[in-house]
Amino acid sequence: MLHNPTKQAIEIGALGMPMIFNNLIERRTLEQAHVQNVFYDPYIGGQAGYLQVTRLNGHAPSLLVLPQANTSFEAYNPLLDDPTPRGIVFEGFYEWMALSKAYAEKEWKQADPWNRPTSILLKPGETKSYGVQLVLSGTPRDIETTLRKSNRPVAVGIPGYVLPTDVKGKLFLEYKSPVKQIDIEPKGALTIEKTTAADKAIQAYAVNGKLFGRARLTITYQDGMQQVIHYKVINPERKTIEAFGNF
């Protein structure tokens, strides 16, 4: 909870919550790691983002970290002041960034963030709450089902989110509210056209990559929920394979 007790407005340019889960495999056998350690993977999808935590052995339960209240999953930032030694078997701990404009203007100014960085202005006496919810799921295969039960948007991209310009992609969205608007950044990087799916609960789209590089879809649903989906548009498949061969 953030509260401004002063008589002046205060801009909050960065707000992060450390996500500490045990993926430190140092000095453990494979059998020990399978029992004691987890993988955790972020989907920095804005209001629809989440963090999934799964056991190395793939057994249930899994864990989903879901946003609450005003909390968006805007960025995933390494905790550089964490003293835990990094190495081949440990890449470090990260924090869930709900606001990241200050980082984008300073530490990340040479980079292009995946999501548009934001900040908030707390008025005098104003209070805002941020937080996450921990939800148990089954095995990793059950994560999408758990998201649906938790009223979270589910997106499935075919063949994925690395899209050659000569491949016709598909995007399937499942959420309780219809899509109101889809914005593409940069403009012209992708084309997206609504199609039909066998399941009427699913909103289907044809997606084609046009401009080489990263692209971002911002999907706004009629209930106000915003979901961000990231694509990497690459060269046609044949040209990509030829480049690998030449390399």
Secondary structure by P-SEA (a helix, b strand, c coil): cccccccbbbbbcbbbbbbccccccccccaaaaacccbbbbbcccccccbbbbbccccccbbbbbbbccccccccccccccccccccccccbbbbbcccccccccccccccccccccbbbbbcccbbbbbbbbbbbbccccaaaaaaaaabbbbbbbccccccccccbbbbbbbcccccccccccccccbbbbbbccccccbbbbbbbbccccbbbbbbbcccbbbbbbbbbbbccaaaaaaaaaac
